[in-house]
Amino acid sequence: MPTGKESKSLGLLALAGLEPYQPKPDEEYMNDAQMEHFRLLLKAWRNQLREEVDRTVSHMKDEAANFPDPVDRAAQEEEFSLELRTRDRERKLIKKIEKTLKRIEIDDFGFCDQCGIEIGIRRLEARPTADLCIDCKTMAEIKEKQLQG
């Protein structure tokens, strides 16, 4: 499995060592094979994010220094602050991934939360935590923009 900066440039499928799912003719949507495909994809993504957290902790411990120069100290504090904000976003994403894995367990994955239609395999491969179809997501974004003015 790729590590460090290599994994950031890879797509989720490559990260998980998976090929794009090719449904067979007349295959039922979200059957066991598809569910397993997404389970593996989500677990690989979650593991990669957890490794990033571990690397950040190690990096901050190794790089932590009390620089006498205030500019150097400020630069390091800013770097650490950016890293911590990134890790906080990833922590929230890990929670969303775990929520999605639970949806797979209870057989409630792959369908739009608003209208109930299929989200689609390609959309889910691009964003496995998607819980809205593209039409409902587009409408939600338009409404959000309108509310923000």
N, C-alpha and C positions, 0 to 999 in steps of 0.2 A: 504494500500500500504506500502511496506517495506521502511524503512528509513535508512539513514546513511550507516554504514558499511555492514549491511545486504543486501542492494540493490546492492552493488558492486559485491557480490558473485553470484547474481542471473543472469540468462540469460535474454535477452530482452523479450522473451515471458512471462516468469514468472513475470517480472517487470510490464508488461502491464496487467497481469492477464488473459492471453490468452493461449489457447492450440494450438499446431501445427495445421495448417490449413489442413483439410482433404478434398481434392477435390472429388466431386462426379463423378461417371462414366459419361463420355461424357460432362463434365462441360467445358465451354469455359474458356480459360486462361485469367486472369485479368478481370473477370466479376465484377459486383458490390460488391458481397460478399467478394471477394478476395481484392478488392481495399479498402473496409471498414476495413478489417482485418489489412492491412498494414498501413492505416491511423491511427488506434488506436495504433498500435505498435510504429509508429514514434512519435506520440504525447506523449505517455507515456515516451519514451526515452528522448525526448526534455524536458519534465517536470522534469525528474530526473536530467538531466544536469543543468537545471536552479536552482533546489534546491541545488545542489552542489555549485554553484556560490554564492548563498545566504549564505550557511553555511560558505564558505571561508571568505566572507566579515565579518560576525559575529565573526568568529574565530580570524581573524586578528585584529579586533577592541578590542575584549576581551583580547587577549594575548599580544597585543602590550605593550611593557614595555621598559623603558630605563635602561637596565642592566648596573650597574657600571663596571662589569667585562667584558672586551673586548671579551673573549672567549664565554661567555654566549650571548652577543649581536651578535657576528658573527654566532653562531649556530642558533639563532632565525632568523636572516636575511637570512641565507641559507634555512631554513625551509620555510619561506615566499616566497623566490624566487622559490623554487620547486613547491609550491602550485600555484603560479601565472603562471608559465609555463604550468602546467597541466590545469589550467582554460583557458589559451589562446588556447590550443589545443581543449578544449571542446567548446569554443566560436566558433571556426572554424567549429567544428562538428555540432553545432546548426545551423549554416548557411547552411551547406550541408543538414541537415534534413529538414529545411524550403524549400530549393530548391526542394528536393524530394517530399515534400507535395504539392508543386505547380505543379509538374509533374503529381501527382495523380489527381489533380483538372482538368488539361487539358487533361487527359486520355493519357498520354505519359509515363507510368510507366511500368516496368517489361520487357522491351525489350532492347537488347544490342544497345548501341549508335554506335558501329562500324559496326556490321554485321546484326543487326535487328532481330536476333532470340530471343526466350524466354530465359530470364535469369534463371528462375526456382524458384518455391515457396520456396524450402528448402534453396537455396542460399540467397534469399531475406530475409528469416526469420533470417538467420545468420548475414547478413549484408544488412539491408533494404535500405541503400543508394547506393548499388552497381548499376553501370550503364553500366557495361560490363559483358558479359557472361564469364564463367570460361575459355574458350579457348582464347578469346581475352585478358582477364586479364593476363593469363599465358604468352602469346606472348609479351604483353607490359612489363611485369616484366623481361623477357629474354632480350629484347631490351635494357631496362634500365641498366641491369647488364653489357651488352656488351659495352654500351656507357661509363660506369664508369670505365671499364677496370679491 
